């Protein structure tokens, strides 16, 4: 479904000044999806591995120097995390994520880019007595 959106219209004047104006433009849309598989490591479910696969596509319109531009961004990602709970007092979680990005620009194809993002996270919490 196409949606109207307020986007930037950017123009570089001959004197070197960049002018940016908000305009209403049609053609913005996005779609996302993911799938998760959780594998408990014991019957009490205190520890578990989770595997998530993510995919998305986004189309954002804009104007660059008077020309209509569409930024088309595709992302594909894989996430693995491990969570451990000890008697509802202590929690620790780790996560590793790899995301592939493919960005394409209709008005400036020289700016097209394909790249990976890598993220590592560690979370921990401790519930103190009286909380």
Phi, psi and omega in degrees: 000126179277143183229144170286149182208146173279120183233170179269138169249113185249129180229137175258113181285160180300334179276006176091000180276132177265126180247127179239128180231141173281136176223158176270127184220142179268154173118007180271132175200162178206156176218138181222152176205157177206160178223136182234135172238123178251132181236101176293143182267348176212167184293334180282352179059033176283333181230139181205149168257141175233138179237125182236133173247130184236147175213144179205155176218135182224138178236118181239122178275157173196176173239134178232115182051043177082356179256137177293134180233140172239124173266116180250117184239123175248136176231141174228132184218155175228134181233137173234128175223157179233131179234142178221128176243132178243106175050036180056019179253325186228134178229139172221139179220139175235153181212139172235133183225135173235128180232129174263133181237137175230106182251128181230139184235123185290322183278334182226073184296344177293344178267000178303145183211142172236128184203165178247146168247139178235129181229138172234134181226149174223126177236144177210146175213151180228122176274117181278157177302141180091001179253000000 
